[in-house]
């Protein structure tokens, strides 16, 4: 858990070696209920990390 938190802090500070860990990855999400806010946040995060 500590490693995940440290990676997140390094990424946010711009000190991450691999700034695009999802480069060219296709990410799919399945929701049981409609959630525009969650879908939008996950889409933005995926794009920021290099996914599609």
N, C-alpha and C positions, 0 to 999 in steps of 0.2 A: 504494500500500500504506500509506503514511504516513497518508493521509486516512482510511482504514478504521480503523486503529488509534486515531487521534485521536478519531474519532466514537465508538468503543467506550469510550474513556476518559471522554469527556464524558458519554455516556449513563450509565455506571456512577456518575459523580459527580453526576448529576442536573442537568447543565448543557446538556442536549440540547434544541434548539428543537422538534424533532419527536419527541416521546417515544413515539409510536405509529406508526412508519413502515409497519406492516402493517395499519393500520386497515381493517377490513372485508374484508381479503384472505383468500382461502381457500388454504391451503397443503397440498399433497399430497406425500407422501414414499413412495418405493418402495424396499423392502429386498430384497436377494437372499437374505439369511439373517435369521432371527428375531433381533432385538436389542431386548429390553425396555428396557434402560438407555438406549440411543440414542434409541429412539422416545419414551420418557418425557421425556428432556432436550429433544428437538426440540419436543415438544408444549408443554412448559412455556415454552420460549423464544418460541414462536409466540404463545402467549396473552399473555405479558408484553409483546410488541411490538404487540399489538392484533389479531392475526390470529385465524382460526378454523380 
